[in-house]
Amino acid sequence: METPIIPLVTDEQQKLADETWRKSIPAQVFLNYFFAINYHIQEADDATGGLQHLPFFRAHQAELVEADLTAVTKLLHSCWSTEYALRSTAELGDEDYLRNALHWTFPQAYHTIMAGLQAFLYTAGVRGNNPSLVRREVGRLVVRNAYPRPVSFYAAGAYGDFSIHRLPLAGYKAGLNIASKEIDAQAQIGQFLRTTRKLKATATRQQIQANPNTAIRSQKTGKVLDKWTAAHWQQITWRLGYTTIFDLLGRLRISQTSREIERFIEAEIDFKLFHQSLLNIVSYLNGIHETYVAKAIGLERYQQLVDELPKHLHHGFVEERLRTRVQPTITGETPAPQMGIAA
């Protein structure tokens, strides 16, 4: 008589595991996207990809009066305090804590970068904080090569005919696994750009068609069109601007009451890896914006601004970035080694 084979996992357990995995796919894809951006930054962040090689950076200057410096300082303080809070979560948190912290870490990552971006835009002559204005202006700056190569990618074109720029491997099919090669990272970023631009295009269409003054209508009946052709999509492309890394980061603005955030919290993904990827992206972009501000106001004045930081920001990541990234980029000198400061 044959010995019966006892399965290691019952059908019920397998169904439960499959269901958990299925529920985790959207969150896993989202993690993949941000891990891919971080991976691409680390891979492409070489000596030739730096700010100091960009004509736009070398030409950047600003004439600022004291009131302007006060406004820029306020934006930077907002940027740094929010980044401080984001970093504190990582220091306090185990896996479960980080899982539930998504309610605030997602918006924190977005807002710290936006505040730093606005400080940079202020020195570039863009003084408004309207999200549409900020998005449009930073899109133009990305296309004009104001940003280093690792984050200079963007999507353009009409719905159904999107084109990805400065990501040569973005046309490959994106997998469901964490990127382990540059081709994986670029494929996932390319997919993220396309899906984000698609969402923007469909939202723009809804907005236009909901307004009787802007709605595209049938030439025969005069009724608002339900179905659009490629030509109709083409008509609204100018409204989309360019889709850049800042639009991708905008996807982090998930409301605390949203069902989507609950899907993330219930998912089985590596929350520490997610948080670390976000932190690295935040630090990289904030460092770029800090360097632009320092060049605009002068390194000496920027050093003074850092010296006068609130107590909780003393001897931390702001000083470290000034020493290792901001100052060397502006002066061309290699930073002296220093111990004991948080990166």
Salt bridges, closest charged atoms under 4 A:
GLU19 OE2 - ARG22 NH2 2.61
ASP46 OD1 - ARG149 NH2 2.96
GLU66 OE2 - ARG301 NH2 2.90
ASP68 OD1 - ARG127 NH1 3.61
GLU83 OE2 - ARG87 NE 2.90
GLU83 OE1 - ARG321 NH2 2.78
ASP96 OD1 - ARG99 NE 3.85
GLU137 OE2 - ARG136 NH2 3.52
GLU137 OE2 - ARG140 NH1 3.11
GLU182 OE2 - HIS40 ND1 2.46
ASP247 OD1 - ARG135 NE 2.39
GLU262 OE2 - HIS103 NE2 3.84
GLU268 OE1 - ARG99 NH2 3.96
GLU290 OE2 - ARG321 NH2 2.65
GLU319 OE1 - HIS315 ND1 3.58
GLU320 OE1 - ARG323 NH2 3.20
